[in-house]
Amino acid sequence: MMEHTATSPNRPAAPPLGGKTGMPNGPRFDLADHFLMCSKLGRYLTVSDGSRFVITDDFRDAPVQHEAAAVASIYSKDILVAQAALLPLGAPVHKMSARRREKYERLFHLIEEQALSEVVRRSARDVLRAGFRNAEIRALEAELGETLSPARIRYRQFLEVVKQLMDRKITAGPFLEEFRNFTQVVAGKLDFGIYSFCLDRMFGSLRIPLKVKKLLVLEILRYPPIVRRELLTNVLAYRGQARELIEFVKYMVATELGKNAAIEIELLEAFKLQRLSMEDIQVSLMARPGRA
């Protein structure tokens, strides 16, 4: 049974957010720079080694350096993650000196002006107008929780259906209908990292029929470009993936998505397989006109 986590099964678990990269004598990894680079590449936020995506719980349950949280709140493609990153920033402000408080007020004005998400911009504005009162921040946290909880309940229900498929208790048709409903219900209401993890486990499981995996690929081809690119490259980069499935994905990408999208997917796959650096990918993507 799949665990409720966003760690990818094909790579070792990443170091805790806000921690070092595992190189004791090397420079401290700057998560703010990493999150900014993810935004420039048009990607969802990932941890430094690319092993998993950042989820809301990383900001709600564990300390993250404030610079990184601020960048995440502005640039994350995942609205829920951006909102979760914003809230801890305002919590300690009421205890700060006037000088430090002024800095945080400027930061929240910046977030209000530049955040990709209207939800985050509105939240930053509300916190500012409320003078960083804990009551306002708790209300926003409760609102986030009310959004996440039903979707996560639906996620756990879907995992039971996945288990039925693995046990050959349902066929591909009913499973695909359940998957479509699951996606529709959780879209925009569940961290991308958790949704991605769920798909990763299905594509990596030997107990999921190849026919079902191909049907899931056909569903993913209809997704928005950024989501589609992340999910398809996860399939291609999975270590030990069936050659037939890899060839099927590449064929469908080439025939259905067009040249630009195919190149973007190929580049991101190379990055995930550590054949290219993030800088190499950025240069290649930015150099292409009409990005898909």
C-alpha positions in Angstrom: 0.0 0.0 0.0 1.3 3.5 -0.8 2.3 5.7 2.0 1.0 9.3 2.4 4.2 11.0 1.5 5.7 12.7 -1.5 9.1 10.9 -1.6 9.8 9.4 -5.0 10.4 5.6 -5.0 13.3 5.8 -7.6 15.7 8.0 -5.7 16.9 8.1 -2.1 15.1 10.4 0.3 16.2 14.0 0.3 17.7 15.7 3.2 15.2 17.7 5.4 14.2 21.1 4.0 16.4 23.8 5.3 19.2 21.4 6.0 22.5 20.8 4.2 23.0 18.8 1.1 25.0 16.1 2.6 28.4 17.6 1.7 29.9 18.4 5.1 32.8 20.5 3.8 30.9 22.1 0.9 29.0 25.4 0.8 25.6 25.5 2.5 22.9 24.9 -0.1 20.6 28.0 -0.6 17.0 26.8 -0.9 15.9 30.3 -2.0 18.2 30.1 -5.0 17.0 26.6 -5.7 13.3 27.6 -5.6 14.0 30.5 -7.8 15.7 28.3 -10.3 12.7 25.9 -10.3 10.5 28.9 -11.2 12.8 29.9 -14.0 12.6 26.4 -15.4 8.8 26.5 -15.2 8.8 23.6 -12.7 7.0 22.9 -9.4 9.2 23.3 -6.4 11.5 20.3 -5.7 14.0 19.6 -3.0 17.7 20.1 -3.8 18.4 16.5 -5.1 15.3 16.3 -7.1 14.0 13.3 -5.2 10.6 14.7 -4.4 8.4 17.8 -4.7 7.8 20.2 -1.8 4.4 19.8 -0.2 2.5 22.0 2.2 3.5 20.0 5.2 7.1 20.9 4.7 6.3 24.5 5.6 3.6 23.8 8.1 5.4 21.1 10.2 9.1 21.8 9.7 11.2 25.0 9.9 12.3 26.4 6.6 14.6 29.3 6.2 12.6 32.5 5.7 14.3 33.5 2.5 13.3 30.2 0.9 9.8 30.4 2.2 9.4 33.9 0.8 10.6 32.8 -2.6 8.3 29.8 -2.5 5.3 31.9 -1.7 6.0 34.1 -4.7 7.2 31.7 -7.3 5.7 28.2 -6.5 3.5 26.8 -9.3 1.6 25.0 -6.6 -0.9 27.4 -5.1 -1.3 25.4 -1.9 2.4 25.2 -1.4 2.8 28.9 -2.0 0.1 29.6 0.6 1.6 27.3 3.1 5.0 28.9 2.7 3.5 32.4 3.3 1.8 31.7 6.6 4.8 30.9 8.9 6.5 34.1 7.7 3.9 36.3 9.5 3.6 34.3 12.7 6.5 35.7 14.7 6.2 39.3 13.5 4.2 40.5 16.4 7.1 39.7 18.7 9.7 41.5 16.7 11.3 44.9 17.2 9.9 47.8 15.2 12.9 47.7 12.9 12.6 44.0 12.1 8.8 44.3 11.8 9.3 47.0 9.1 11.4 44.6 7.1 8.7 42.0 7.2 6.1 44.5 6.2 8.2 45.3 3.1 8.5 41.6 2.4 4.7 41.1 2.6 4.2 44.1 0.3 6.6 42.5 -2.2 4.7 39.2 -2.0 1.4 41.0 -2.4 2.7 42.7 -5.6 4.6 39.8 -7.2 3.2 36.4 -6.1 2.0 34.2 -9.0 -1.1 33.2 -7.1 -4.0 35.6 -6.5 -4.8 33.6 -3.4 -1.3 34.3 -2.0 -1.4 38.0 -2.9 -4.8 38.3 -1.2 -3.5 36.5 1.9 -0.4 38.7 2.1 -2.7 41.8 1.9 -5.0 40.5 4.6 -2.1 39.8 7.0 -0.7 43.3 6.4 -4.1 44.9 7.0 -4.6 42.9 10.2 -1.2 44.0 11.5 0.2 40.4 11.6 -2.3 39.4 14.3 -2.2 35.7 15.1 -5.9 35.4 14.8 -5.7 36.4 11.1 -2.9 34.0 10.4 -4.7 31.1 12.2 -7.8 31.9 10.1 -5.8 31.5 6.9 -4.2 28.3 8.2 -7.7 26.9 9.0 -8.8 27.9 5.5 -5.8 26.0 4.0 -6.6 23.0 6.2 -10.2 22.9 5.1 -9.0 22.8 1.5 -6.5 20.1 2.0 -8.4 17.7 4.3 -11.2 16.6 2.0 -8.8 16.1 -0.9 -6.5 14.0 1.2 -9.4 11.9 2.4 -10.3 11.4 -1.3 -6.6 10.5 -1.9 -6.7 7.8 0.7 -10.0 6.4 -0.9 -8.3 6.3 -4.2 -5.4 4.3 -2.8 -7.9 1.6 -1.8 -9.1 1.4 -5.5 -5.4 1.1 -6.6 -5.1 -1.8 -4.2 -8.1 -3.4 -5.8 -6.5 -3.0 -9.2 -3.3 -4.6 -8.0 -5.3 -7.5 -6.6 -7.2 -7.9 -9.9 -10.5 -7.1 -8.2 -11.4 -4.4 -10.8 -10.7 -4.0 -14.5 -9.0 -1.2 -16.4 -12.3 0.5 -17.4 -13.8 1.1 -13.9 -10.3 2.0 -12.6 -9.8 4.7 -15.2 -13.2 6.2 -14.3 -12.2 6.3 -10.7 -8.8 7.9 -11.6 -10.6 10.6 -13.6 -12.9 11.4 -10.7 -10.0 11.4 -8.3 -8.1 13.8 -10.5 -11.1 16.1 -10.9 -11.8 16.2 -7.2 -8.2 16.8 -6.0 -7.1 19.1 -8.9 -6.0 22.4 -7.3 -6.9 21.0 -3.8 -4.0 18.6 -3.2 -0.3 19.2 -3.2 1.2 18.4 -6.6 3.9 16.5 -4.8 1.5 14.0 -3.3 -0.4 13.7 -6.6 2.8 13.1 -8.4 3.9 10.5 -5.8 0.7 8.6 -6.3 1.3 8.4 -10.0 5.0 7.6 -9.6 4.1 4.5 -7.5 1.5 3.3 -10.0 3.9 3.7 -13.0 6.7 2.0 -11.0 4.6 -0.9 -9.7 4.9 -4.3 -11.4 1.4 -5.1 -10.1 -0.2 -2.4 -12.3 -0.9 -3.8 -15.8 1.0 -2.2 -18.7 -2.3 -1.6 -20.4 -3.5 0.6 -17.5 -0.2 2.5 -17.4 -0.6 3.3 -21.1 -4.2 4.5 -20.5 -2.9 6.7 -17.7 -0.3 8.2 -20.1 -3.1 9.1 -22.5 -4.9 10.9 -19.7 -1.8 12.8 -18.7 -1.3 14.0 -22.3 -4.4 16.1 -21.8 -3.1 17.9 -18.7 -1.8 21.5 -18.7 1.8 21.7 -20.1 3.7 22.2 -16.9 1.9 19.4 -15.1 2.1 17.1 -18.1 5.9 17.7 -18.5 6.6 16.9 -14.8 4.5 13.7 -14.8 5.7 12.3 -18.1 9.3 12.9 -17.3 8.8 11.1 -14.0 7.7 8.1 -16.0 10.7 8.3 -18.3 13.2 8.9 -15.6 12.0 6.0 -13.3 14.9 3.7 -12.9 14.0 0.2 -14.2 11.0 1.4 -16.1 9.7 -1.0 -18.8 11.2 -0.3 -22.2 7.8 -0.7 -23.8 6.3 2.0 -21.7 9.2 4.4 -22.3 8.8 3.9 -26.0 5.1 4.4 -25.8 5.4 7.6 -23.9 8.0 9.0 -26.3 5.9 8.0 -29.3 2.8 9.7 -28.0 4.7 12.8 -27.0 6.2 13.1 -30.5 2.9 12.5 -32.3 0.5 14.4 -30.0 2.4 17.3 -28.4 4.5 18.8 -31.0 8.3 19.4 -31.4 8.7 22.1 -28.7 6.9 20.1 -26.0 8.8 17.0 -27.0 12.2 18.8 -26.6 11.2 20.2 -23.2 10.3 16.8 -22.0 13.5 15.3 -23.4 15.6 18.0 -21.6 13.8 17.6 -18.3 14.2 13.9 -18.5 17.9 14.3 -19.0 18.0 16.6 -16.0 16.2 14.1 -13.8 18.6 11.4 -15.0 21.5 13.7 -14.1 22.7 14.0 -17.7 22.3 17.8 -17.7 22.4 20.4 -15.0 19.6 22.9 -14.1 21.6 25.6 -15.8 21.9 23.6 -19.0 18.1 23.0 -19.0 17.4 26.7 -18.3 19.6 27.8 -21.2 18.1 25.3 -23.6 14.5 26.1 -22.6 14.8 29.8 -22.7 16.5 29.7 -26.1 13.4 28.0 -27.7 10.6 30.2 -29.1 7.0 29.3 -28.5 7.5 27.2 -25.4 4.8 24.6 -25.1 
